[in-house]
Amino acid sequence: MAEINRAPRGTCDVLPQDSAKWQYVESKMLETARIFGFSEIRLPVFEHTEVFTKSVGDTTDVVQKEMYTFLDKGDRSITLRPELTAGVVRSVIEHGLLSGPMPLKVCYIGGCYRYEKPQAGRLREFHQFGIECFGAKAPAADAEVIMLADNLLKTLGLKSYSLHINSIGCPECRKNYHAALKEYFRSKSGELCGTCLERLDRNPMRILDCKSPVCSEIAAGAPVVLDYLCDECREHFEGVKSHLSAAGIDFSVDPHIVRGLDYYTKTVFEFVSTSLGAQSTVCGGGRYDGLVEQMNGQPTPALGFGMGIERLLMIMDAEQAEMPPVPSPDIYFAPMGEAAALKCSGLCKALREDGFIALTDITGRGLKAQMKYADKLGAKFTVVLGDDELASNSAMLKDMESGEQHKVSLDQIGSKLIELIYTDKLTADMENLIK
C-alpha cells in the first residue's frame, strides 16, 4: 500500500526554502531566451502516445522502457511527456505557427516523466528548460542555439563546464554509416546485451548510447560517424565550428555523441560539467530537420536543446554559484489589542500595494511571541502598535539588524522604508562598484 505521507519514488518536493532558487534560475532562463528572440510556449503534460513513438523513436530506451503510458477513460493511449520537443512540434503544426514569420523561436519550462532508476540528478519527474527554433537551416542557427545555452550557463555563474559537439549526418549519409556499424557490431554480437542485439538491425546507432559497461567498451571502438558524412553535412558542420570560433565559444569535437533520441540530424551537442565528480551533462541538443515532416507537417529545418533544472541546481550548489537569498519581510507589525490589529491590517495592505513584503500577526500571539516570530522570519524592520501609537498616529520603526529606532508617522511608514531600505542598498551597490 502506498504511503500517504511520502512522495512517490523518483519525485521530490521543492520546499519553500528552496523555491527562491528555482524562481531565480527560471527567471534567468526566460530572460536569456527573450534577448535571443525566443517566446514562451506552454504545453499539456500528456499527449497521445503516438506523438512520442513517432518522433522519439521506438528503438530508444525512452520509448521501450521509460514512458508512463496508460489508457484513459475513452480507451485512448495517453503518455506523460518524457521530453518536450515532440509536443512543441505537435503544437506548432496544429496551430499553424509555421506559416508565420520564420524563424519561429519558442522556449519552455516544464516537467517531464520517465520511469527509470532514480539517482542523483536523475528523477522520474524532472524539469527542463528548452528552446526550439524552426525554419533556419544555416550553420549560424546551430551556433546561435549553442551560444544561448553558453550565455545562460555563464549568467548563472557556472565555470567548470565544456562544450562537446558532433555531427551525425543526414539520413542519406547515415546509410553507409549504419552499414559500417552493423558490420562492426555483428563481429561483437556475442558480447552485446539483449537490448543492443535487438537494435543491431533496426538502429545500430542506439548501441553507441547503451549504458551497459560492456556495450560502452565495445562502442568505443566502433566506426566514427564523421568519416561517413556527405559533402553537405560536412560543410554544415564546418560552418557551425566557424561560427562558434568567431563568437569565441570554446568547444571540442566528440565523435561519440549521438544523443538519446532518434529524431536528431546533423549537429548534436552537449554541455558537460565535472563539478559533481563524474562527467554530467547539464544541457544537450541539436538539429532535427526531418521531425516536422515526420509528424505530418511541411518539411521544416529545426533545432533546439533541453537543460535539466534539477541537475543544473546541483551543479550550481557544487560550484557555490551566487544565489539570491530567501526573501525576508521588509516590515512586521506587532499589534497589541483589537484596534491595533485592524490598523496593522490596513497598513500592510497599503505597503503591499507599493511592493513591500509586509506582515502582521494573524494568530493572536502575545507581543513577545510576535517579536520572536519576526526575528525568525528575518524581518528587516518591526513596528509595535498599541493604544498610545494609535492615539499619536506615530510609532517607532525598529531596524532589526542594527537596533536603531526611528519615530515615524503611521502615514509615512512607506516613505521611511524606501529611504532606509533602498537608499542603503543603493549606497552599498555604489561602494561595491567602486571597489
C-alpha positions in Angstrom: 0.0 0.0 0.0 1.3 3.5 -0.9 2.5 5.6 2.0 0.2 8.6 2.2 2.9 10.8 3.8 5.7 10.0 1.4 6.2 11.3 -2.2 6.4 8.6 -4.9 9.8 7.2 -5.6 11.8 9.3 -8.1 9.9 12.5 -7.3 10.8 15.3 -4.9 9.2 18.3 -3.4 10.5 21.8 -3.9 10.3 23.2 -0.4 9.7 26.9 0.5 13.3 27.5 1.5 14.4 26.2 -2.0 11.8 27.7 -4.2 13.6 31.0 -4.4 16.5 29.3 -6.2 14.1 27.7 -8.7 12.4 31.1 -9.3 15.8 32.8 -9.8 17.1 30.2 -12.3 13.8 30.1 -14.2 13.7 33.9 -14.5 17.3 33.9 -15.9 16.3 31.1 -18.3 13.3 33.1 -19.7 15.2 36.3 -19.7 18.2 34.8 -21.6 15.8 33.3 -24.1 14.0 36.6 -24.5 17.1 38.5 -25.5 17.8 35.9 -28.2 14.3 36.4 -29.5 12.5 33.3 -28.1 8.9 33.5 -26.7 7.5 31.1 -24.1 5.2 28.2 -25.1 3.2 26.1 -22.6 2.1 22.5 -23.3 0.0 19.8 -21.8 1.9 17.4 -19.5 0.4 14.4 -21.5 0.0 13.8 -25.2 -1.4 11.0 -27.4 1.2 8.2 -27.2 1.9 8.3 -31.0 3.4 11.8 -30.6 6.4 10.1 -28.9 6.5 6.8 -30.6 6.6 8.5 -34.0 9.1 11.1 -33.0 11.4 9.9 -30.2 11.9 6.5 -31.9 10.6 3.1 -30.9 14.2 1.7 -30.6 15.1 4.3 -27.8 15.2 3.4 -24.1 12.7 6.3 -23.6 10.0 4.5 -25.7 10.9 0.9 -24.9 11.4 1.2 -21.2 10.7 4.6 -19.7 7.4 6.1 -20.8 4.4 6.4 -18.4 1.7 5.2 -20.8 -1.9 4.4 -19.9 -5.4 4.2 -21.4 -7.8 7.0 -20.5 -11.5 6.5 -19.9 -12.1 6.7 -23.7 -9.6 3.9 -24.3 -7.1 6.3 -25.9 -3.4 5.6 -25.3 -2.0 8.6 -23.4 1.6 9.2 -22.3 3.0 11.6 -19.8 5.6 13.6 -21.8 9.1 12.1 -21.5 10.5 15.2 -23.3 9.1 18.4 -24.7 10.3 18.7 -28.3 7.8 16.4 -29.8 4.9 18.2 -28.0 6.2 21.5 -29.3 6.3 20.2 -32.9 2.8 18.9 -32.5 1.6 22.2 -31.2 3.2 24.4 -33.9 1.8 22.2 -36.6 -1.7 22.1 -35.0 -1.9 25.9 -34.6 -0.3 26.8 -38.0 2.6 28.6 -36.4 4.9 27.5 -39.2 3.0 29.6 -41.7 4.1 32.8 -39.9 7.4 34.7 -40.0 10.4 32.5 -39.9 12.4 31.5 -38.0 9.9 30.6 -35.3 11.6 30.7 -31.9 9.9 29.2 -28.8 11.1 28.4 -25.3 9.6 26.4 -22.4 10.0 25.3 -18.8 8.1 22.2 -17.7 8.1 18.8 -16.0 8.9 15.5 -17.8 8.3 11.9 -16.7 10.4 8.8 -17.3 10.3 5.5 -15.4 14.0 4.9 -14.7 16.1 4.1 -11.7 16.3 7.2 -9.6 19.7 8.6 -8.7 21.4 11.9 -8.0 20.4 14.3 -10.7 18.1 11.8 -12.4 14.5 11.6 -11.3 11.2 10.1 -12.6 9.7 13.5 -12.6 12.2 16.1 -13.6 12.1 19.6 -15.1 13.5 21.0 -18.2 14.2 24.4 -19.8 14.4 24.2 -23.5 14.3 26.1 -26.7 13.2 25.2 -30.3 13.9 27.1 -33.5 12.0 26.3 -36.7 12.8 27.4 -40.2 16.5 28.1 -40.0 18.8 25.7 -41.8 22.1 27.7 -41.9 25.0 26.8 -39.6 24.6 30.2 -37.9 21.3 28.9 -36.3 23.1 26.0 -34.8 25.8 28.3 -33.4 23.1 30.7 -32.0 21.3 28.0 -30.1 24.6 26.8 -28.6 25.5 30.4 -27.8 22.2 30.8 -25.9 23.0 27.9 -23.7 26.5 29.1 -23.1 25.3 32.6 -22.3 22.8 31.2 -19.8 25.4 29.0 -18.0 27.7 31.9 -17.7 24.9 34.1 -16.4 24.2 31.6 -13.7 27.8 31.6 -12.6 28.9 28.2 -13.9 32.6 27.8 -14.7 33.6 24.1 -14.8 31.8 23.0 -17.9 32.9 22.3 -21.5 31.1 22.1 -24.9 31.2 18.9 -26.9 29.9 18.9 -30.5 29.5 16.3 -33.2 27.6 15.8 -36.5 25.6 12.6 -37.0 24.8 13.5 -40.6 21.6 13.3 -42.5 19.5 10.1 -43.4 21.3 9.7 -46.7 24.9 9.7 -45.4 23.9 7.7 -42.4 23.0 4.7 -44.6 26.7 4.0 -45.2 27.5 4.6 -41.6 24.7 2.2 -40.4 26.1 -0.4 -42.7 29.6 0.0 -41.2 28.2 -0.1 -37.7 26.2 -3.3 -38.4 29.3 -5.0 -39.8 31.4 -3.9 -36.7 28.8 -4.9 -34.1 27.9 -8.2 -35.7 31.5 -9.2 -35.1 30.9 -8.5 -31.4 27.4 -9.8 -31.2 28.3 -12.5 -28.7 29.2 -9.8 -26.2 26.3 -7.4 -26.7 23.4 -7.1 -24.2 20.0 -8.3 -25.3 18.7 -4.8 -25.9 21.6 -4.0 -28.2 21.1 -7.2 -30.1 17.6 -6.1 -30.9 18.9 -2.7 -32.0 21.5 -4.2 -34.3 19.4 -4.4 -37.4 16.8 -1.7 -36.7 19.0 1.2 -35.5 22.7 0.3 -34.7 23.4 3.9 -33.6 21.4 3.3 -30.5 24.1 0.8 -29.4 26.5 3.7 -29.2 24.3 5.2 -26.4 23.9 2.0 -24.4 24.6 2.4 -20.6 26.0 -1.2 -20.2 29.7 -1.0 -19.4 30.4 -4.0 -21.8 28.5 -2.4 -24.7 30.1 1.0 -24.0 33.5 -0.5 -24.2 32.7 -2.2 -27.5 31.1 1.0 -28.8 34.3 2.9 -28.1 36.0 1.0 -31.0 33.1 1.4 -33.4 33.5 3.4 -36.7 33.2 7.2 -36.3 30.3 8.9 -37.9 32.4 11.9 -39.0 34.2 9.6 -41.5 30.9 9.0 -43.3 29.4 12.5 -43.7 28.3 13.6 -47.1 29.7 16.8 -48.5 26.6 18.9 -47.5 26.7 17.6 -43.9 30.5 18.1 -43.7 30.2 21.6 -45.0 27.4 22.4 -42.5 29.5 21.1 -39.6 32.5 23.1 -40.6 30.2 26.2 -40.8 29.0 25.5 -37.2 32.5 25.3 -36.0 33.5 28.5 -37.8 30.6 30.5 -36.2 31.4 29.2 -32.7 35.1 30.1 -33.1 34.1 33.6 -34.4 32.0 34.0 -31.3 34.8 33.0 -29.0 33.0 29.8 -27.9 35.4 27.0 -26.9 34.4 23.5 -28.0 35.8 20.1 -28.6 34.6 17.7 -31.3 33.4 14.4 -29.8 32.6 11.8 -32.4 30.9 9.6 -29.8 28.0 12.0 -29.1 24.8 10.6 -30.7 22.1 11.8 -28.2 19.4 9.6 -26.9 16.5 10.3 -29.3 16.1 9.2 -32.9 15.0 12.5 -34.4 18.4 14.2 -34.4 20.2 15.0 -37.6 23.5 16.8 -38.4 24.6 18.8 -35.4 24.4 17.4 -31.9 26.0 18.9 -28.8 26.3 18.6 -25.0 27.5 20.9 -22.3 29.3 18.7 -19.7 30.2 19.6 -16.2 32.7 17.8 -13.9 31.5 19.6 -10.7 29.6 16.6 -9.4 32.6 14.3 -9.7 32.0 12.2 -12.8 31.1 14.0 -16.1 27.5 15.1 -16.0 25.6 16.5 -19.0 23.8 19.7 -18.0 22.4 20.6 -21.5 22.0 18.6 -24.7 20.5 19.3 -28.1 21.0 19.5 -31.8 19.3 19.7 -35.1 16.2 17.7 -36.1 15.5 18.7 -39.7 13.1 15.8 -40.5 10.9 15.8 -37.4 8.2 18.3 -38.5 7.7 16.3 -41.8 7.8 13.1 -39.8 4.9 14.4 -37.7 2.8 15.2 -40.8 3.9 18.8 -41.2 5.6 20.6 -44.0 9.4 20.0 -44.4 10.9 22.4 -41.9 14.5 22.6 -40.6 14.6 22.8 -36.8 16.9 22.6 -33.8 16.9 23.1 -30.1 18.1 21.9 -26.7 16.9 20.8 -23.3 18.5 21.7 -19.9 17.7 19.7 -16.8 16.9 22.1 -13.9 17.5 19.7 -11.0 20.9 18.8 -12.3 21.7 22.4 -13.1 20.9 23.4 -9.5 23.1 20.6 -8.1 26.0 21.9 -10.2 25.4 25.4 -9.1 25.4 24.3 -5.5 28.6 22.3 -6.0 30.3 25.4 -7.6 28.8 27.6 -4.9 27.4 29.8 -7.6 25.8 33.0 -6.3 22.1 32.7 -5.4 19.7 35.3 -4.2 18.8 35.0 -0.5 15.4 33.8 0.5 13.2 36.9 0.6 12.5 38.2 4.1 9.8 40.5 5.2 10.5 44.2 4.8 8.4 45.0 7.9 6.5 43.2 10.6 3.7 44.9 12.5 3.1 43.7 16.1 -0.3 44.8 17.3 -1.4 44.9 20.9 -5.2 44.8 21.0 -8.0 44.6 18.5 -8.0 48.2 17.4 -4.2 48.0 16.7 -4.7 44.7 14.8 -7.2 46.4 12.5 -4.8 49.3 11.9 -1.9 46.9 11.2 -4.0 45.1 8.6 -4.7 48.4 6.8 -1.0 49.4 6.9 0.0 46.1 5.5 -2.5 46.4 2.6 -1.1 49.9 1.7 2.5 48.8 1.9 1.9 45.6 -0.2 0.3 47.7 -2.9 3.6 49.6 -3.0 5.5 46.3 -3.4 6.8 45.8 0.2 6.7 42.4 1.9 4.6 43.5 4.9 3.3 41.1 7.6 1.3 41.3 10.8 0.0 38.8 13.4 -2.9 36.6 12.3 -2.7 34.0 15.1 -3.5 36.1 18.2 0.1 35.8 19.7 1.3 37.9 22.5 3.9 40.6 21.9 6.9 38.6 23.0 5.9 35.7 20.7 5.3 38.0 17.8 8.8 39.6 18.1 10.4 36.2 18.3 8.5 35.2 15.2 9.5 38.3 13.3 13.1 37.6 14.2 12.9 34.1 12.9 11.5 35.3 9.6 14.4 37.8 9.3 12.1 40.9 9.2 14.2 43.9 8.3 12.0 46.3 10.4 9.3 45.9 13.1 6.7 48.2 14.4 4.9 47.7 17.7 1.4 49.2 17.7 -0.8 49.8 20.7 -3.3 52.3 22.0 -0.6 55.1 22.5 0.6 54.7 19.0 -2.9 54.8 17.6 -3.6 58.0 19.6 -0.5 59.8 18.4 -0.7 58.3 14.9 3.0 57.5 15.2 5.3 54.6 16.2 8.9 53.5 16.5 10.3 51.8 13.4 13.0 49.4 14.6 15.9 48.3 12.4 16.2 44.6 13.5 19.8 44.3 12.4 21.3 47.5 14.0 18.7 48.0 16.7 18.3 51.6 15.7 14.8 53.1 16.1 13.1 55.8 14.1 10.0 57.7 15.2 7.7 57.9 12.2 4.1 58.9 11.4 2.0 55.9 10.6 1.0 57.7 7.3 4.7 58.0 6.4 6.0 54.4 7.1 6.2 53.6 3.4 8.3 56.7 2.6 10.6 55.9 5.5 11.1 52.3 4.4 12.0 53.5 0.9 14.6 55.8 2.5 16.0 53.2 4.8 15.9 50.1 2.6 16.6 51.4 -0.9 18.9 54.3 -0.1 21.1 52.0 2.0 21.0 49.4 -0.8 22.0 52.0 -3.4 24.9 53.2 -1.3 26.1 49.6 -0.8 25.8 48.9 -4.5 27.8 52.1 -5.3 30.5 51.1 -2.8 30.8 47.6 -4.4 31.0 49.2 -7.8 33.8 51.5 -6.7 35.7 48.5 -5.2 
